[in-house]
Amino acid sequence: MRVLLAASEVVGFAKTGGLADVAGALPRALARLGVDCQVVMPLFESCRRTGRCEQTNLRCRVPVGPGDGVEVEFWRSTLPGSAVPIWFISAGDMFNRDQPEFGRGLYQFSGTDGSRRDYPDNGARFALFARAALELPRMLNWWPDVIHANDWQTGLLPVYLREHLDNHPDPSIAAHSKNISTLFTIHNIAYQGAFPPSMMEWARLDWRLYNPLQLEFYGQLNFLKSGVVFSDQISTVSPTYAREIQTPWFGCGMQGVLVERASKLSGIVNGVDYDDWNPAVDRLLPARYDHTNYVTHKPQSKAALQVRMGLPGLADRPVLGMIARLVEQKGFDILRPAAQAFLSQGAQLVVLGEGDARHRQMLRGLAEQYPNQVGIYLGFDETLAHLIEAGSDAYLMPSQYEPSGLNQLYSLKYGTPPIVRSTGGLADTVTDTTEDTLQNGTATGFVFQDYSPEALRDAGLRAMKLWRNQPEKWQSVIQNGMRQDWSWSRSATSYLNLFNTMRHAH
Ligand code: ADP
């Protein structure tokens, strides 16, 4: 099995979100399963700055844009800690422009008023990336069975494959191309890459494709829709999110297109990197622990966390932890009223996050009202994130939506039962604690349905009651979670099964 994974960010080279973690970890896990995997991404300035990217003598003209196309060069490296090849596409200043110190990111820059704006040529940049990536198999004479495209930045790739390469004037290229199947993965449906119709010309796509059944979406060329319509299979990052995005509440307008392709749509939960997130090897904790000795060692993290957050070091108070970007998605508006209920019952609350002013203000208000019970840190702090996972008694994740989610998986491993809303990856990875699930050994956390303060409050109070009154049952919830395996090798096996069904099947 040969797989080419295309993504606009890969951890270790360029990152703005969870996509980069998937694009870095999945190919390494697939390689360990014996897949011949290579990766392709744009050569951003942040990639060059790693000092790990080497120029090669591979170069070509890509048939997009005016005149005789755009000249690109290929650079190369390997994914950190592996032999998996990663290729970078360089094209003048098309990709090479990110400079955080001047407010320039991968996709956006800061305007003079400080607001973030998309680069006006993002459509051209990622049309070029998608088309250029398809030159790689020919140049390497390495033909993948599957191309795995990710998010809107690669949405045109399956279109170019079927339109340009299947009809290539060189019959051997056309023959190879026709054997390639494509998987398109949606990591967050809120970002779709919609551009004016004139982008069809720049991208050199035939106008006959610009219709509501193919590339057009409400008067624009929509890259995400293009990927969905032209791929053999579509996946997203949890089975529940795959169902949710077919509904208006979650679908961001794309629900109809996805319902149409529902038989090809599936969900695979992202894995955890247990080299970084495992209390048995975590150097950021005062004492390491696993499921055999957490009873004696985990309290050291709790004590250290209480000191760090300026809270009284009381072992008999449950500490509820939360780490999240301070955005509406994460459920801060239902947290505030529910938190009052937890605090009035003696809990301590610890929150780490950076983001919107509205949520910062709410958290500051809570900390002022309950100085001995609430500890907040408004900023980004990796070390504190580890300490919160280990030192809390339970973890809060009341998200409105959560495509896959990582923190609930870390919490399971750290013996910190998660309190989650039943949505997306949270619904697929946490099992509510009931008499039945305690009995059959599947209980791992506390799950609530409605997005309301009352539902969150009830789940949290259930957790606190069990923690206080039934310590043996609490221990079995912890044990069940700590023993689970949410590693990348598990997710990679699911991807490989999907690739196997796709081979030569398009
Ligand atoms: P999302 O990708 O929507 O932000 P996830 O739960 O999937 O949510 O992943 C978030 C990741 O970012 C986790 O590793 C979490 O610990 C980390 N994180 C978020 N905010 C902070 C912060 N302020 N400081 C440190 N780590 C953070």
Residues whose N, C-alpha, C, O or C-beta is under 5 A from the ligand:
A	BS01	ADP	G18 I323 A324 R325 L352 G353 E354 G379 F380 D381 E382 A385 G405 L406 N407
